[in-house]
């Protein structure tokens, strides 16, 4: 194999790879063995047709595609390594010469990690994030606990009010006909939750248990079901039950029931302490983000578009895994929302660029400050991971290859770069 490397504009490069003719012929032989059972030729049993006969009947090119894929798969990795380039995208492969008896030649156009020119990165000035906990914050937290400890009380001596939880039967009609998904029995609905479309919930206010009524609404123009979008609808509704949320009184007894403390004052003090710890962590993270954003803003680089494309592919895969963890496939989500992968990528594009810029700048800081991560630091990190996975550290380390260890070192060095920048920054 021989290799030529050509630097292109905008941090792109082209690798021209030439593979000896016999290597391509060998790959054609493998393609023949893989596919020979697909060919039916009179006079030969299936899978027993000679290679030369197939090539004569279907053309010499019949096995080229599979052979080319094999050769490229076998040689691209070595070519990329030999090039010495820091490649950050999938290769865009083009065939230059593909003919039996001749050297196989292809090109691979790739994006190369761009050089970063750091601007000011030490002593950047940013506004310090607040970690203050107000009385309102404490009260809001207590309100949450109060809501969690509320109980539903059934009422039959008054009409529906905003905030009530009702149980209803309903049938929906569009153009005088029932539509799919427009019927339900014993449906629980919180008035004011805006679970239903338009003014559906508002029109139930004032109705009593046992009462039947008609609710007139219109589906939104952008409704996910195209046959209902923008259309008026009538729902025949029966009120079966009304409940209201009864909140416990906020006193020492309440504090004793929901906490380890005997008085509300002690309980509030504990909430304030916990909120302070949480806010201080959030503020520290926000300070990191603000400092890093300022350093990135001061730097300059030219990101090749294929690098962004690769990042977007990773983000879509990450998004799909997250959806799947909630029991919804990406295809189902797309179908329900009318979203497409292209639209999703368009929305993610700014975040993809930001992720790339941030990582490149932090790696440049690591280089500029000669930040080194010791083996002891790596072992410490593996120890934390092992504890989380409930494994022995040495056993976990044994599962990790050199590449994983190297990636971990890079990630730890980047985090040390963040710590360095924050320590050097002027927070006011």
C-alpha positions as CSV (number, residue, x, y, z in Angstrom):
1,X,0.0,0.0,0.0
2,X,1.2,3.5,-0.8
3,X,-0.2,6.8,0.5
4,X,-0.2,10.4,-0.6
5,X,-1.5,13.1,1.7
6,X,-2.8,16.4,0.4
7,X,-3.7,19.3,2.7
8,X,-6.9,21.1,1.6
9,X,-8.5,24.4,2.7
10,X,-10.6,24.7,5.8
11,X,-8.8,22.0,7.8
12,X,-9.6,19.3,5.3
13,X,-7.2,16.7,3.8
14,X,-7.3,14.1,1.1
15,X,-5.6,10.7,1.4
16,X,-4.9,8.9,-1.8
17,X,-4.4,5.2,-1.2
18,X,-3.0,2.8,-3.8
19,X,-3.3,-0.9,-3.1
20,X,-1.5,-3.6,-5.2
21,X,-3.5,-5.3,-7.9
22,X,-3.1,-8.8,-6.4
23,X,-4.7,-7.5,-3.1
24,X,-7.8,-6.4,-5.1
25,X,-7.9,-9.7,-7.0
26,X,-7.8,-11.6,-3.7
27,X,-10.7,-9.5,-2.5
28,X,-12.7,-10.3,-5.7
29,X,-12.1,-14.0,-4.9
30,X,-13.6,-13.4,-1.4
31,X,-16.6,-11.6,-2.9
32,X,-17.1,-14.5,-5.3
33,X,-17.1,-17.1,-2.4
34,X,-19.5,-14.9,-0.5
35,X,-22.0,-14.4,-3.3
36,X,-21.7,-17.4,-5.6
37,X,-24.9,-19.1,-4.2
38,X,-26.9,-16.2,-5.5
39,X,-26.3,-17.0,-9.2
40,X,-28.3,-19.5,-11.2
41,X,-26.6,-20.7,-14.4
42,X,-28.1,-23.5,-16.5
43,X,-25.9,-26.6,-16.3
44,X,-24.5,-25.8,-12.9
45,X,-25.7,-26.6,-9.4
46,X,-26.5,-23.6,-7.3
47,X,-23.3,-22.3,-5.6
48,X,-21.1,-24.3,-8.0
49,X,-20.9,-21.8,-10.9
50,X,-17.2,-21.0,-11.6
51,X,-16.1,-17.4,-11.0
52,X,-15.0,-16.9,-14.6
53,X,-18.4,-18.0,-15.9
54,X,-20.2,-15.6,-13.6
55,X,-17.9,-12.7,-14.6
56,X,-18.4,-13.6,-18.3
57,X,-22.2,-13.6,-18.0
58,X,-22.6,-10.6,-15.7
59,X,-19.5,-8.6,-16.4
60,X,-16.2,-8.4,-14.6
61,X,-17.6,-5.7,-12.3
62,X,-20.1,-8.0,-10.7
63,X,-17.9,-8.5,-7.6
64,X,-16.2,-5.0,-7.6
65,X,-18.4,-3.4,-4.9
66,X,-17.9,-6.1,-2.3
67,X,-14.2,-6.3,-3.1
68,X,-13.8,-2.6,-2.9
69,X,-15.5,-2.4,0.5
70,X,-13.2,-5.2,1.7
71,X,-10.0,-3.5,0.5
72,X,-11.0,-0.1,1.9
73,X,-12.0,-1.7,5.2
74,X,-8.6,-3.4,5.4
75,X,-6.5,-0.4,4.4
76,X,-8.1,2.8,5.5
77,X,-7.2,2.5,9.2
78,X,-3.6,1.9,8.4
79,X,-3.6,4.8,5.9
80,X,-5.2,7.1,8.5
81,X,-2.6,6.2,11.1
82,X,0.3,6.5,8.6
83,X,-0.9,10.0,7.5
84,X,-0.1,11.3,10.9
85,X,-3.2,13.5,10.8
86,X,-5.5,14.1,13.7
87,X,-8.7,13.0,11.8
88,X,-12.0,14.0,13.3
89,X,-14.6,12.9,10.8
90,X,-15.7,9.8,8.8
91,X,-13.9,9.6,5.5
92,X,-15.7,10.6,2.3
93,X,-14.4,7.9,0.0
94,X,-14.2,8.1,-3.8
95,X,-12.9,5.4,-6.2
96,X,-10.2,6.5,-8.6
97,X,-9.2,3.3,-10.2
98,X,-11.0,0.0,-9.9
99,X,-10.2,-2.7,-12.5
100,X,-9.1,-6.2,-12.3
101,X,-5.3,-6.5,-13.0
102,X,-4.6,-2.9,-12.0
103,X,-3.7,-1.3,-8.7
104,X,-6.8,-0.4,-6.7
105,X,-6.8,3.4,-6.0
106,X,-9.2,5.4,-3.8
107,X,-9.2,8.7,-2.0
108,X,-10.6,9.5,1.4
109,X,-11.4,13.1,2.2
110,X,-11.3,13.8,5.9
111,X,-11.6,16.7,8.4
112,X,-8.5,17.4,10.5
113,X,-8.6,18.7,14.0
114,X,-8.2,22.5,13.7
115,X,-5.5,24.5,15.3
116,X,-6.8,26.8,18.1
117,X,-5.4,30.3,18.6
118,X,-5.9,31.1,22.3
119,X,-6.8,34.7,23.2
120,X,-6.8,35.8,26.8
121,X,-7.5,32.7,28.9
122,X,-5.9,33.6,32.2
123,X,-7.6,36.2,34.4
124,X,-10.8,36.5,32.4
125,X,-13.5,38.6,34.1
126,X,-17.0,37.2,34.5
127,X,-19.9,37.9,36.8
128,X,-20.0,35.5,39.7
129,X,-23.1,33.3,39.9
130,X,-25.2,33.8,43.0
131,X,-25.6,31.1,45.6
132,X,-27.9,33.1,47.8
133,X,-30.9,31.3,49.3
134,X,-33.9,33.5,50.0
135,X,-36.8,33.1,52.3
136,X,-38.9,32.7,49.2
137,X,-36.8,29.7,48.2
138,X,-37.3,28.1,51.5
139,X,-41.1,28.7,51.4
140,X,-41.2,27.3,47.9
141,X,-39.5,24.1,49.1
142,X,-41.9,23.7,52.0
143,X,-44.8,24.2,49.6
144,X,-43.6,21.3,47.5
145,X,-43.5,19.1,50.6
146,X,-47.0,20.4,51.6
147,X,-48.3,19.5,48.1
148,X,-46.7,16.0,48.4
149,X,-48.5,15.4,51.7
150,X,-51.9,16.7,50.5
151,X,-54.9,14.4,50.2
152,X,-57.8,14.4,47.8
153,X,-61.2,15.0,49.3
154,X,-64.4,14.1,47.4
155,X,-67.1,16.8,47.4
156,X,-70.7,16.6,46.2
157,X,-72.1,19.9,47.6
158,X,-70.5,22.3,45.2
159,X,-69.7,22.8,41.6
160,X,-66.3,22.4,39.9
161,X,-63.6,25.0,40.7
162,X,-60.2,25.7,39.2
163,X,-57.7,23.3,40.7
164,X,-60.2,20.5,41.3
165,X,-59.5,17.0,40.1
166,X,-62.5,15.6,38.4
167,X,-63.4,12.2,36.9
168,X,-65.3,12.3,33.6
169,X,-66.6,10.3,30.7
170,X,-66.4,12.0,27.3
171,X,-67.1,11.4,23.6
172,X,-65.6,13.7,21.0
173,X,-67.2,14.6,17.7
174,X,-65.8,16.3,14.6
175,X,-68.3,17.1,11.8
176,X,-70.9,15.2,13.7
177,X,-68.9,12.0,13.8
178,X,-66.9,10.3,16.6
179,X,-63.2,10.4,16.0
180,X,-60.5,7.9,17.0
181,X,-59.0,8.7,20.5
182,X,-61.9,11.1,21.4
183,X,-63.6,8.8,23.9
184,X,-62.8,7.8,27.5
185,X,-64.5,6.6,30.7
186,X,-63.5,7.5,34.2
187,X,-60.8,9.9,33.0
188,X,-59.1,11.8,35.8
189,X,-58.5,15.5,34.9
190,X,-57.0,18.4,36.9
191,X,-58.8,21.6,36.1
192,X,-56.3,24.2,35.1
193,X,-53.6,21.7,34.1
194,X,-54.1,22.5,30.4
195,X,-54.0,18.8,29.7
196,X,-56.8,19.1,27.2
197,X,-57.0,21.4,24.2
198,X,-58.3,24.9,24.0
199,X,-60.8,25.9,26.7
200,X,-62.0,22.4,27.5
201,X,-61.2,22.5,31.2
202,X,-62.5,26.1,31.7
203,X,-65.9,25.1,30.4
204,X,-66.2,22.4,33.1
205,X,-66.0,25.1,35.9
206,X,-69.4,25.5,37.5
207,X,-70.7,22.0,36.6
208,X,-71.9,19.6,39.2
209,X,-71.6,15.9,39.9
210,X,-73.9,13.9,37.7
211,X,-74.3,16.8,35.2
212,X,-73.9,16.2,31.5
213,X,-72.8,19.0,29.2
214,X,-71.3,19.8,25.8
215,X,-67.9,21.4,25.5
216,X,-67.0,23.2,22.3
217,X,-63.3,23.5,21.4
218,X,-61.0,23.8,18.3
219,X,-58.0,21.7,17.7
220,X,-54.7,23.6,17.2
221,X,-53.7,24.3,13.6
222,X,-50.4,22.4,14.3
223,X,-52.1,19.4,16.0
224,X,-50.2,16.1,15.4
225,X,-53.2,14.4,13.9
226,X,-53.5,16.1,10.5
227,X,-57.2,15.0,10.0
228,X,-58.1,17.0,13.2
229,X,-55.8,20.0,12.9
230,X,-57.6,23.3,13.1
231,X,-61.1,21.7,13.2
232,X,-63.9,22.5,15.7
233,X,-65.0,19.7,17.9
234,X,-67.8,18.9,20.4
235,X,-67.2,16.8,23.4
236,X,-70.2,15.3,25.3
237,X,-69.0,15.1,28.9
238,X,-70.5,13.6,32.1
239,X,-69.2,14.7,35.5
240,X,-68.8,11.6,37.7
241,X,-66.7,12.9,40.6
242,X,-65.2,16.1,42.0
243,X,-62.2,16.1,44.4
244,X,-60.2,19.0,45.8
245,X,-56.7,18.9,47.3
246,X,-56.6,19.4,51.0
247,X,-53.3,20.7,52.2
248,X,-51.9,20.0,55.7
249,X,-51.4,23.0,58.0
250,X,-47.8,24.3,58.2
251,X,-47.0,24.0,61.9
252,X,-44.7,22.1,64.2
253,X,-46.9,19.0,63.9
254,X,-46.3,19.0,60.1
255,X,-42.6,19.4,60.6
256,X,-42.5,16.4,62.9
257,X,-44.4,14.3,60.4
258,X,-42.3,15.1,57.3
259,X,-38.8,15.4,58.9
260,X,-36.7,14.5,61.8
261,X,-37.2,17.9,63.4
262,X,-39.8,18.8,66.1
263,X,-40.4,22.5,65.1
264,X,-41.0,24.4,61.9
265,X,-38.0,26.7,62.7
266,X,-35.6,23.7,62.9
267,X,-37.1,22.2,59.7
268,X,-36.8,25.5,57.8
269,X,-33.1,25.9,59.0
270,X,-32.4,22.4,57.6
271,X,-34.1,23.2,54.3
272,X,-32.0,26.4,54.1
273,X,-28.8,24.5,54.7
274,X,-29.6,21.9,52.1
275,X,-30.7,24.5,49.5
276,X,-27.5,26.4,50.2
277,X,-25.4,23.3,49.5
278,X,-27.3,22.7,46.3
279,X,-27.1,26.3,45.1
280,X,-23.4,26.5,45.9
281,X,-22.8,23.4,43.6
282,X,-25.0,24.9,40.9
283,X,-23.2,28.3,41.2
284,X,-19.8,26.5,41.0
285,X,-21.0,24.8,37.8
286,X,-22.4,28.1,36.4
287,X,-19.1,29.9,37.2
288,X,-17.2,27.2,35.3
289,X,-19.5,27.6,32.3
290,X,-19.2,31.4,32.3
291,X,-15.4,31.3,32.6
292,X,-15.1,28.6,29.8
293,X,-17.5,30.5,27.6
294,X,-15.4,33.7,28.0
295,X,-12.2,31.8,27.1
296,X,-13.8,30.2,24.1
297,X,-15.1,33.6,22.9
298,X,-11.5,34.9,23.1
299,X,-10.1,32.1,21.0
300,X,-10.3,31.6,17.3
301,X,-10.4,28.4,15.1
302,X,-11.9,27.2,11.8
303,X,-14.0,24.1,12.3
304,X,-14.4,21.9,9.2
305,X,-18.1,21.1,8.4
306,X,-17.6,17.3,8.5
307,X,-16.4,17.6,12.1
308,X,-19.7,19.2,12.9
309,X,-21.6,16.6,11.0
310,X,-19.9,13.8,13.0
311,X,-20.8,15.6,16.2
312,X,-24.4,16.0,15.1
313,X,-24.6,12.2,14.3
314,X,-23.3,11.5,17.8
315,X,-25.9,13.9,19.4
316,X,-28.8,12.4,17.5
317,X,-27.7,8.9,18.6
318,X,-27.5,10.2,22.2
319,X,-30.9,11.8,21.8
320,X,-32.3,8.4,20.5
321,X,-30.9,6.5,23.4
322,X,-32.4,9.0,25.8
323,X,-35.8,8.6,24.1
324,X,-35.5,4.8,24.2
325,X,-34.8,5.0,28.0
326,X,-38.3,6.5,28.3
327,X,-39.9,3.8,26.2
328,X,-40.2,5.7,23.0
329,X,-38.2,5.0,19.8
330,X,-36.8,7.9,17.8
331,X,-39.0,6.8,14.9
332,X,-42.1,7.0,17.1
333,X,-41.1,10.4,18.4
334,X,-40.6,11.7,14.8
335,X,-44.0,10.3,13.7
336,X,-45.8,11.8,16.7
337,X,-44.2,15.3,16.5
338,X,-43.7,15.6,12.7
339,X,-40.0,16.2,13.4
340,X,-37.3,14.9,11.0
341,X,-33.7,14.0,11.6
342,X,-32.7,16.9,9.4
343,X,-34.8,19.4,11.4
344,X,-33.4,17.9,14.7
345,X,-29.9,18.3,13.4
346,X,-30.7,21.9,12.4
347,X,-31.9,22.6,16.0
348,X,-28.8,20.9,17.4
349,X,-26.3,22.6,15.2
350,X,-25.5,25.6,17.5
351,X,-25.0,23.2,20.4
352,X,-22.8,20.9,18.3
353,X,-20.5,23.8,17.4
354,X,-20.4,25.0,21.0
355,X,-19.4,21.5,22.2
356,X,-16.6,21.3,19.6
357,X,-15.3,24.8,20.3
358,X,-15.3,24.2,24.0
359,X,-13.4,20.9,23.8
360,X,-10.9,22.2,21.3
361,X,-10.2,25.3,23.5
362,X,-9.8,23.3,26.7
363,X,-7.4,20.9,24.9
364,X,-5.4,23.9,23.8
365,X,-5.2,25.1,27.4
366,X,-4.0,21.7,28.4
367,X,-1.2,21.9,25.9
368,X,-0.4,25.6,26.7
369,X,-0.1,24.9,30.4
370,X,1.4,21.4,29.9
371,X,-1.2,19.8,32.1
372,X,-0.3,16.2,32.9
373,X,-2.5,13.6,34.4
374,X,-0.7,11.0,36.6
375,X,-1.4,7.3,36.6
376,X,-2.4,7.7,40.2
377,X,-5.1,10.2,39.2
378,X,-6.4,7.7,36.6
379,X,-6.4,4.9,39.2
380,X,-8.4,7.2,41.5
381,X,-11.0,7.8,38.8
382,X,-11.2,4.1,38.0
383,X,-11.7,3.6,41.8
384,X,-14.7,5.9,41.7
385,X,-16.2,4.2,38.7
386,X,-15.6,0.8,40.3
387,X,-17.4,1.9,43.4
388,X,-20.4,3.1,41.3
389,X,-20.5,-0.3,39.4
390,X,-19.8,-2.3,42.6
391,X,-16.7,-3.9,41.1
392,X,-13.1,-4.4,42.1
393,X,-11.0,-1.5,40.6
394,X,-8.4,-3.9,39.2
395,X,-11.1,-5.9,37.5
396,X,-12.7,-2.8,35.9
397,X,-9.3,-1.6,34.8
398,X,-8.7,-5.0,33.2
399,X,-11.7,-4.5,31.0
400,X,-10.3,-1.2,29.7
401,X,-7.9,-1.1,26.8
402,X,-5.1,1.4,26.1
403,X,-7.5,3.6,24.1
404,X,-10.0,3.9,27.0
405,X,-7.3,4.7,29.5
406,X,-5.9,7.4,27.1
407,X,-9.4,8.9,26.6
408,X,-9.8,9.0,30.4
409,X,-6.5,10.8,30.8
410,X,-7.6,13.3,28.1
411,X,-10.9,13.9,29.9
412,X,-9.3,14.3,33.3
413,X,-6.7,16.8,31.8
414,X,-9.6,18.8,30.3
415,X,-11.3,19.0,33.7
416,X,-8.0,20.1,35.3
417,X,-7.9,22.8,32.6
418,X,-11.4,24.0,33.6
419,X,-10.3,24.1,37.3
420,X,-7.2,26.0,36.3
421,X,-9.2,28.6,34.3
422,X,-11.7,29.1,37.1
423,X,-8.8,29.5,39.7
424,X,-7.2,32.1,37.4
425,X,-10.4,34.0,36.6
426,X,-11.7,37.2,38.2
427,X,-15.2,36.6,39.5
428,X,-17.0,39.7,40.5
